[in-house]
Amino acid sequence: MTYMEFFGCAFIAFGPPFALFLFTIVRDPLRIIVLIASGFFWLLSLLLSSILWFAVVPLKKELAFGLVFSVLFQELFRFLFYKLLRKADDGLQRVSQTGQELHVAPRDITNKHIMAYVSGLGFGLISGAFSIVNVLADMVGPGTIGIRGDSPHFFLATAFLTLCFILLHTFWGVIFFNAWDKRKLHMVAVVVLSHLLVSCLTLLNQRTESRDTPLYAASIIPAYIVMVTMGVIAFITAGGSLSNIKSCLPFQSSANRYEID
């Protein structure tokens, strides 16, 4: 039973992101490099957050303190990675020109949304891995959660929140990069504030002396509403429209073929 729970939660958290990686990134060396580099930048933000948490001894027990500064450091390093990519545009262009046999796509350089998407997915994957890896290790037993008064929904809620954050980081990457390219500072603020909002919602999941039951629904439902909103904004930012969606539908394409015939 514990292994079923382990694989179920692992597939919930990493199934869709793995599909994105498999179908959009794995065949392109340049995208893999950007994915790994963005994950490294997220690790640097985690290191800085850990140093701050360790240094400020009086606030060590305040989870909200570390959470807020962790979000701010993540967005700072997202900006630094954005600046690095924009500085490296010329070098990436040379790589794309000399590496045609390695399937390095020149459109990755001209279409900046692709690099933003890859970097956002890199941020999300490493963030999700660090947030759920210890929980997954506990899922295989012995025993399972809920025996000593803990919520039996903890593992499932963690898996869904991890998936939410991975997809959110992907959407935030597209919105954030485009906002800096076009100097839309209000959209930068939207990314940072929505990141703070969703992260602070997870504080409802902790057990305290005044509240024995974690409020999983109160954190997951608003988080997924924010995720869908960010996904729509990222889709429009990348140039998507309703006509693009309709052209991809099977019945629409078959109807077009019928009209042509």
VODREN-121048 format. One record per residue (C-alpha): residue number from 1; residue in three letters; x, y, z. Coordinates in Angstrom, 1 decimal, padded with zeros to 4 digits. Layout:
% VODREN-121048
{nudo NUM; "Ala"; {X; Y; Z}} ...
END
This chain:
% VODREN-121048
{nudo 1; "Met"; {000.0; 000.0; 000.0}} {nudo 2; "Thr"; {002.8; 002.4; 000.8}} {nudo 3; "Tyr"; {004.4; 001.8; -002.6}} {nudo 4; "Met"; {001.2; 002.5; -004.3}} {nudo 5; "Glu"; {000.9; 005.8; -002.4}} {nudo 6; "Phe"; {004.5; 006.6; -003.3}} {nudo 7; "Phe"; {004.1; 006.0; -007.0}} {nudo 8; "Gly"; {000.7; 007.7; -007.1}} {nudo 9; "Cys"; {001.9; 010.9; -005.5}} {nudo 10; "Ala"; {005.1; 010.9; -007.6}} {nudo 11; "Phe"; {003.2; 010.6; -010.8}} {nudo 12; "Ile"; {000.8; 013.4; -009.7}} {nudo 13; "Ala"; {003.7; 015.7; -008.9}} {nudo 14; "Phe"; {006.0; 015.0; -011.8}} {nudo 15; "Gly"; {003.9; 013.3; -014.5}} {nudo 16; "Pro"; {002.8; 016.5; -016.4}} {nudo 17; "Pro"; {006.3; 018.2; -016.0}} {nudo 18; "Phe"; {008.0; 015.0; -017.2}} {nudo 19; "Ala"; {005.8; 015.0; -020.2}} {nudo 20; "Leu"; {006.7; 018.6; -020.9}} {nudo 21; "Phe"; {010.4; 017.7; -020.6}} {nudo 22; "Leu"; {010.0; 014.6; -022.8}} {nudo 23; "Phe"; {008.1; 016.3; -025.7}} {nudo 24; "Thr"; {009.6; 019.8; -025.7}} {nudo 25; "Ile"; {013.2; 019.7; -024.3}} {nudo 26; "Val"; {014.9; 016.3; -024.3}} {nudo 27; "Arg"; {015.9; 016.3; -028.0}} {nudo 28; "Asp"; {017.5; 019.8; -027.9}} {nudo 29; "Pro"; {020.9; 020.1; -026.2}} {nudo 30; "Leu"; {020.6; 023.9; -025.9}} {nudo 31; "Arg"; {017.3; 023.6; -024.0}} {nudo 32; "Ile"; {018.8; 021.0; -021.7}} {nudo 33; "Ile"; {021.7; 023.3; -020.9}} {nudo 34; "Val"; {019.3; 026.2; -020.1}} {nudo 35; "Leu"; {017.1; 023.9; -018.0}} {nudo 36; "Ile"; {020.1; 022.7; -015.9}} {nudo 37; "Ala"; {021.5; 026.2; -015.6}} {nudo 38; "Ser"; {018.1; 027.6; -014.4}} {nudo 39; "Gly"; {017.9; 024.9; -011.8}} {nudo 40; "Phe"; {021.4; 025.8; -010.6}} {nudo 41; "Phe"; {020.2; 029.4; -010.1}} {nudo 42; "Trp"; {017.3; 028.2; -008.1}} {nudo 43; "Leu"; {019.7; 026.3; -005.9}} {nudo 44; "Leu"; {021.7; 029.5; -005.4}} {nudo 45; "Ser"; {018.6; 031.2; -004.2}} {nudo 46; "Leu"; {017.9; 028.3; -001.8}} {nudo 47; "Leu"; {021.5; 028.6; -000.5}} {nudo 48; "Leu"; {021.1; 032.3; 000.2}} {nudo 49; "Ser"; {017.7; 031.8; 001.9}} {nudo 50; "Ser"; {019.3; 029.1; 004.1}} {nudo 51; "Ile"; {022.2; 031.4; 005.1}} {nudo 52; "Leu"; {019.8; 034.2; 006.0}} {nudo 53; "Trp"; {017.6; 031.7; 008.0}} {nudo 54; "Phe"; {020.7; 030.4; 009.9}} {nudo 55; "Ala"; {022.0; 033.9; 010.6}} {nudo 56; "Val"; {018.8; 035.4; 012.0}} {nudo 57; "Val"; {018.5; 033.3; 015.1}} {nudo 58; "Pro"; {015.5; 035.0; 016.8}} {nudo 59; "Leu"; {013.3; 034.3; 013.7}} {nudo 60; "Lys"; {014.3; 030.8; 013.1}} {nudo 61; "Lys"; {011.1; 029.4; 014.4}} {nudo 62; "Glu"; {008.9; 031.8; 012.3}} {nudo 63; "Leu"; {008.2; 029.9; 009.1}} {nudo 64; "Ala"; {006.6; 032.9; 007.4}} {nudo 65; "Phe"; {009.9; 034.8; 007.8}} {nudo 66; "Gly"; {011.9; 032.2; 005.9}} {nudo 67; "Leu"; {009.2; 031.7; 003.3}} {nudo 68; "Val"; {008.9; 035.4; 002.3}} {nudo 69; "Phe"; {012.6; 035.9; 001.9}} {nudo 70; "Ser"; {012.9; 032.6; 000.0}} {nudo 71; "Val"; {010.3; 033.8; -002.5}} {nudo 72; "Leu"; {012.2; 037.2; -002.9}} {nudo 73; "Phe"; {015.5; 035.4; -003.4}} {nudo 74; "Gln"; {013.9; 033.1; -006.0}} {nudo 75; "Glu"; {012.6; 036.1; -008.0}} {nudo 76; "Leu"; {016.0; 037.8; -007.6}} {nudo 77; "Phe"; {017.8; 034.9; -009.1}} {nudo 78; "Arg"; {015.2; 034.5; -011.8}} {nudo 79; "Phe"; {016.0; 038.1; -012.8}} {nudo 80; "Leu"; {019.8; 037.4; -012.7}} {nudo 81; "Phe"; {019.2; 034.3; -014.9}} {nudo 82; "Tyr"; {017.2; 036.5; -017.3}} {nudo 83; "Lys"; {020.1; 039.0; -017.5}} {nudo 84; "Leu"; {022.5; 036.2; -018.1}} {nudo 85; "Leu"; {020.5; 034.8; -020.9}} {nudo 86; "Arg"; {020.1; 038.2; -022.6}} {nudo 87; "Lys"; {023.9; 038.8; -022.2}} {nudo 88; "Ala"; {024.6; 035.3; -023.8}} {nudo 89; "Asp"; {022.3; 035.9; -026.8}} {nudo 90; "Asp"; {025.3; 036.4; -029.1}} {nudo 91; "Gly"; {027.0; 033.3; -027.9}} {nudo 92; "Leu"; {023.9; 031.2; -028.1}} {nudo 93; "Gln"; {023.4; 032.4; -031.7}} {nudo 94; "Arg"; {026.9; 031.2; -032.6}} {nudo 95; "Val"; {026.2; 027.8; -030.9}} {nudo 96; "Ser"; {022.9; 027.5; -032.9}} {nudo 97; "Gln"; {024.7; 028.3; -036.2}} {nudo 98; "Thr"; {027.6; 025.9; -035.6}} {nudo 99; "Gly"; {025.6; 023.1; -034.1}} {nudo 100; "Gln"; {023.0; 022.3; -036.7}} {nudo 101; "Glu"; {024.0; 018.7; -036.8}} {nudo 102; "Leu"; {023.3; 018.6; -033.0}} {nudo 103; "His"; {019.7; 019.6; -033.6}} {nudo 104; "Val"; {020.2; 023.0; -031.9}} {nudo 105; "Ala"; {017.2; 025.0; -033.1}} {nudo 106; "Pro"; {018.0; 028.6; -034.2}} {nudo 107; "Arg"; {014.4; 029.6; -033.4}} {nudo 108; "Asp"; {015.2; 029.1; -029.7}} {nudo 109; "Ile"; {017.3; 032.2; -029.9}} {nudo 110; "Thr"; {014.9; 034.3; -032.0}} {nudo 111; "Asn"; {011.8; 033.3; -030.1}} {nudo 112; "Lys"; {012.7; 034.4; -026.5}} {nudo 113; "His"; {009.5; 032.8; -025.1}} {nudo 114; "Ile"; {011.1; 029.4; -025.6}} {nudo 115; "Met"; {014.1; 030.2; -023.4}} {nudo 116; "Ala"; {011.7; 031.7; -020.8}} {nudo 117; "Tyr"; {009.6; 028.6; -020.8}} {nudo 118; "Val"; {012.6; 026.3; -020.5}} {nudo 119; "Ser"; {014.1; 028.3; -017.6}} {nudo 120; "Gly"; {010.8; 028.5; -015.9}} {nudo 121; "Leu"; {010.4; 024.7; -016.1}} {nudo 122; "Gly"; {013.9; 024.3; -014.8}} {nudo 123; "Phe"; {013.1; 026.5; -011.8}} {nudo 124; "Gly"; {009.9; 024.5; -011.2}} {nudo 125; "Leu"; {011.5; 021.0; -011.5}} {nudo 126; "Ile"; {014.2; 021.7; -009.0}} {nudo 127; "Ser"; {011.8; 023.5; -006.7}} {nudo 128; "Gly"; {009.4; 020.6; -006.8}} {nudo 129; "Ala"; {012.1; 018.0; -006.3}} {nudo 130; "Phe"; {013.3; 019.8; -003.1}} {nudo 131; "Ser"; {009.8; 020.3; -001.8}} {nudo 132; "Ile"; {008.6; 016.7; -002.1}} {nudo 133; "Val"; {011.7; 014.4; -002.1}} {nudo 134; "Asn"; {011.7; 013.9; 001.7}} {nudo 135; "Val"; {007.9; 013.4; 001.7}} {nudo 136; "Leu"; {008.3; 010.7; -001.0}} {nudo 137; "Ala"; {011.0; 009.0; 001.0}} {nudo 138; "Asp"; {008.6; 008.8; 004.0}} {nudo 139; "Met"; {005.8; 007.3; 001.8}} {nudo 140; "Val"; {007.5; 004.0; 001.3}} {nudo 141; "Gly"; {007.1; 003.2; 005.0}} {nudo 142; "Pro"; {007.1; 001.8; 007.5}} {nudo 143; "Gly"; {003.5; 002.8; 008.2}} {nudo 144; "Thr"; {001.8; 005.8; 006.8}} {nudo 145; "Ile"; {000.6; 009.2; 007.9}} {nudo 146; "Gly"; {-002.6; 009.6; 009.8}} {nudo 147; "Ile"; {-002.0; 007.0; 012.5}} {nudo 148; "Arg"; {-001.2; 009.5; 015.3}} {nudo 149; "Gly"; {-003.8; 012.2; 014.6}} {nudo 150; "Asp"; {-002.1; 013.6; 011.4}} {nudo 151; "Ser"; {-004.2; 014.2; 008.4}} {nudo 152; "Pro"; {-004.4; 011.2; 006.0}} {nudo 153; "His"; {-004.5; 013.7; 003.1}} {nudo 154; "Phe"; {-001.0; 015.2; 003.7}} {nudo 155; "Phe"; {000.8; 013.2; 001.0}} {nudo 156; "Leu"; {-001.9; 013.9; -001.6}} {nudo 157; "Ala"; {-002.0; 017.6; -000.8}} {nudo 158; "Thr"; {001.7; 017.8; -001.0}} {nudo 159; "Ala"; {001.7; 016.1; -004.4}} {nudo 160; "Phe"; {-000.9; 018.5; -005.9}} {nudo 161; "Leu"; {000.8; 021.5; -004.4}} {nudo 162; "Thr"; {004.2; 020.4; -005.9}} {nudo 163; "Leu"; {002.6; 020.0; -009.3}} {nudo 164; "Cys"; {001.0; 023.4; -008.9}} {nudo 165; "Phe"; {004.3; 025.1; -008.1}} {nudo 166; "Ile"; {006.2; 023.4; -011.0}} {nudo 167; "Leu"; {003.6; 024.7; -013.5}} {nudo 168; "Leu"; {003.4; 028.1; -011.9}} {nudo 169; "His"; {007.2; 028.5; -012.2}} {nudo 170; "Thr"; {006.9; 027.6; -015.8}} {nudo 171; "Phe"; {004.2; 030.2; -016.4}} {nudo 172; "Trp"; {006.0; 032.8; -014.2}} {nudo 173; "Gly"; {009.1; 032.3; -016.3}} {nudo 174; "Val"; {007.3; 033.2; -019.6}} {nudo 175; "Ile"; {005.6; 036.2; -018.0}} {nudo 176; "Phe"; {008.6; 037.5; -016.1}} {nudo 177; "Phe"; {011.0; 037.4; -019.1}} {nudo 178; "Asn"; {008.5; 039.1; -021.4}} {nudo 179; "Ala"; {007.8; 041.7; -018.8}} {nudo 180; "Trp"; {011.5; 042.7; -018.5}} {nudo 181; "Asp"; {011.9; 042.6; -022.3}} {nudo 182; "Lys"; {009.0; 045.1; -022.7}} {nudo 183; "Arg"; {009.6; 047.0; -019.5}} {nudo 184; "Lys"; {006.2; 046.1; -018.1}} {nudo 185; "Leu"; {007.1; 046.5; -014.5}} {nudo 186; "His"; {003.5; 045.9; -013.4}} {nudo 187; "Met"; {003.7; 042.4; -014.8}} {nudo 188; "Val"; {006.9; 041.8; -012.9}} {nudo 189; "Ala"; {005.0; 042.8; -009.7}} {nudo 190; "Val"; {002.2; 040.4; -010.7}} {nudo 191; "Val"; {004.7; 037.5; -010.8}} {nudo 192; "Val"; {006.3; 038.4; -007.5}} {nudo 193; "Leu"; {003.0; 039.1; -005.7}} {nudo 194; "Ser"; {001.3; 036.0; -007.0}} {nudo 195; "His"; {004.4; 033.9; -005.9}} {nudo 196; "Leu"; {004.2; 035.4; -002.5}} {nudo 197; "Leu"; {000.4; 034.8; -002.3}} {nudo 198; "Val"; {000.6; 031.1; -003.3}} {nudo 199; "Ser"; {003.6; 030.5; -001.0}} {nudo 200; "Cys"; {001.9; 032.1; 002.0}} {nudo 201; "Leu"; {-001.2; 030.0; 001.3}} {nudo 202; "Thr"; {000.8; 026.9; 002.2}} {nudo 203; "Leu"; {001.1; 028.2; 005.7}} {nudo 204; "Leu"; {-002.5; 027.1; 006.2}} {nudo 205; "Asn"; {-001.3; 023.5; 005.9}} {nudo 206; "Gln"; {000.7; 023.5; 009.1}} {nudo 207; "Arg"; {-000.6; 022.3; 012.4}} {nudo 208; "Thr"; {-000.4; 024.8; 015.2}} {nudo 209; "Glu"; {-001.6; 024.9; 018.9}} {nudo 210; "Ser"; {-004.7; 026.9; 017.9}} {nudo 211; "Arg"; {-005.5; 024.8; 014.8}} {nudo 212; "Asp"; {-005.2; 021.0; 014.8}} {nudo 213; "Thr"; {-006.5; 020.4; 011.3}} {nudo 214; "Pro"; {-004.6; 021.7; 008.3}} {nudo 215; "Leu"; {-006.6; 023.7; 005.8}} {nudo 216; "Tyr"; {-005.6; 021.9; 002.6}} {nudo 217; "Ala"; {-008.6; 022.9; 000.6}} {nudo 218; "Ala"; {-008.1; 026.6; 001.6}} {nudo 219; "Ser"; {-004.6; 026.5; 000.1}} {nudo 220; "Ile"; {-004.9; 024.1; -002.9}} {nudo 221; "Ile"; {-008.1; 025.6; -004.5}} {nudo 222; "Pro"; {-006.8; 029.3; -004.5}} {nudo 223; "Ala"; {-003.4; 028.0; -005.6}} {nudo 224; "Tyr"; {-004.8; 026.3; -008.7}} {nudo 225; "Ile"; {-007.0; 029.3; -009.5}} {nudo 226; "Val"; {-003.8; 031.4; -009.5}} {nudo 227; "Met"; {-002.1; 028.7; -011.6}} {nudo 228; "Val"; {-004.9; 028.7; -014.3}} {nudo 229; "Thr"; {-004.8; 032.5; -014.3}} {nudo 230; "Met"; {-001.0; 032.6; -014.8}} {nudo 231; "Gly"; {-001.3; 029.9; -017.5}} {nudo 232; "Val"; {-003.8; 032.0; -019.5}} {nudo 233; "Ile"; {-001.6; 035.1; -019.1}} {nudo 234; "Ala"; {001.5; 033.2; -020.2}} {nudo 235; "Phe"; {-000.4; 031.7; -023.2}} {nudo 236; "Ile"; {-001.4; 035.2; -024.3}} {nudo 237; "Thr"; {002.1; 036.6; -023.6}} {nudo 238; "Ala"; {003.6; 033.9; -025.9}} {nudo 239; "Gly"; {001.3; 034.9; -028.7}} {nudo 240; "Gly"; {-001.5; 032.4; -028.2}} {nudo 241; "Ser"; {-005.1; 033.0; -029.2}} {nudo 242; "Leu"; {-008.4; 031.2; -029.6}} {nudo 243; "Ser"; {-007.7; 030.7; -033.3}} {nudo 244; "Asn"; {-004.5; 028.9; -032.4}} {nudo 245; "Ile"; {-006.4; 026.5; -030.1}} {nudo 246; "Lys"; {-009.1; 025.9; -032.7}} {nudo 247; "Ser"; {-006.6; 025.1; -035.4}} {nudo 248; "Cys"; {-005.2; 022.3; -033.1}} {nudo 249; "Leu"; {-008.5; 020.6; -032.5}} {nudo 250; "Pro"; {-008.9; 017.3; -034.3}} {nudo 251; "Phe"; {-012.5; 018.1; -035.5}} {nudo 252; "Gln"; {-011.4; 021.5; -036.7}} {nudo 253; "Ser"; {-008.5; 020.2; -038.8}} {nudo 254; "Ser"; {-010.7; 017.5; -040.3}} {nudo 255; "Ala"; {-013.4; 020.0; -041.1}} {nudo 256; "Asn"; {-010.8; 022.1; -042.9}} {nudo 257; "Arg"; {-009.6; 019.1; -044.8}} {nudo 258; "Tyr"; {-013.2; 018.4; -045.9}} {nudo 259; "Glu"; {-013.6; 022.0; -047.1}} {nudo 260; "Ile"; {-010.4; 021.8; -049.0}} {nudo 261; "Asp"; {-011.4; 018.5; -050.7}} 
END
